[in-house]
Amino acid sequence: MRRKRLKIQKKTSYYHLMSRTVNGEDMFGNREREILRKMIWQVSEFSGVRIITYAVMKNHFHLLVEVPSDVRVSDDEIVRRYRRLYPAPTPWQPMRAEILEEHLHQNTLEGIALRKALTGRMHDISWLMKTLKQRFSLWFNKSRDRFGPVWSERFKSVLVEGDRWALKTVAAYIDLNAVRAGLVEDPKDYRFCGYGEAVGGGRLARSGLSLVDKDLAGYRQTLYGAGSGEKSEKHSITREEAVRVLTKEKGKLPLSVVLRCRVRYFTDGKILGSPEFVEARSQSDPEGNKVLPRRPYPMKGADWGNLSVGNGLRKKLFS
């Protein structure tokens, strides 16, 4: 049975979102990853959901996002976002931005309906992911003369506390995806992630990461441990050795080492933050669904800085 997605109403909230290709197949080369990267920025700008960081891989992608509490949008802003999403008329959205602008400013009956419909699609992670995946699937299938699904099941989401340490830890896990996959040794060399784009001068990527650290040098220390320029911890132990210590010996390792392993807390933990945050969010479900966690679970394997999750995840926690 699918769990009800956790949402916070009338308060700025943060989520780690992830979706994988059907059967986990490596379907995306450089061109496909670049198209998806551009679509992420395009769709997020319309929705008003801010991208903190992201990673586009060969068979999946991750987003860390901020959903604002103030969802009021002016007519001028609706038109600006509409132009971003629909720079030219399409078969499924033939209306030009100029026509929309006229309806909104004159407050016609059609304008009232359009305003309600368009703002109803904003500030919503479900709409963001649905639209992003649909748009990419249409482009991908057309470019390959292909039909059929591109993505497997529903996207995964983890509600993250707005605390800077919690956000920074999740962001680092996302930006280190290409390192874990063996595609690069340094995430700054991977152009399809927020950190790589920010180091390359990307304005939006830099702005997103500014939420987790005041500058990229400070954030790099989280990626690599003490010393932003050195990677000694990374080379001191292989990923295979790290997984053995974490799983067979139930030991602990430096955070920057553990972040180079796949850690299910970040994709299946349901809620991530301080014990107080996890407990409060667990008890706030209006339906009292029994599958929701009733207590926080401390994160194991490293010094996570008092972070907990809402799901114990006893099996295959590290890989």
Disulfide bonds with the S-S distance in Angstrom:
none
